Amino acid sequence: MFEISNFYVENKNHGIGTKLIKKVEDYAHENGLNKIIASTIDFQAPAFYKKMGFQLFATVPEYAGEHACHFFIKRL
């Protein structure tokens, strides 16, 4: 399993995040890993991870004040 944590892209909508996820997927495949997990706060990137094929598997409400933390998984 590969875990993504503290992943942030300043200049959104330029394909940087997509390229980074694809590199992570390549690395995981090359090293025999069969899943990637990631977490994000509700105002950050849940839609991005869904777009990249990740599935939501858990949500922790009020993780950061009033904001929930969402946990995603992508099986390779």
PyMOL commands that set and color helices and strands:
alter all, ss='L'
color gray80, all
select helices_A, chain A and resi 16-30+46-51
alter helices_A, ss='H'
color red, helices_A
select strands_A, chain A and resi 2-4+35-41+55-64+67-75
alter strands_A, ss='S'
color yellow, strands_A
deselect
rebuild
show_as cartoon
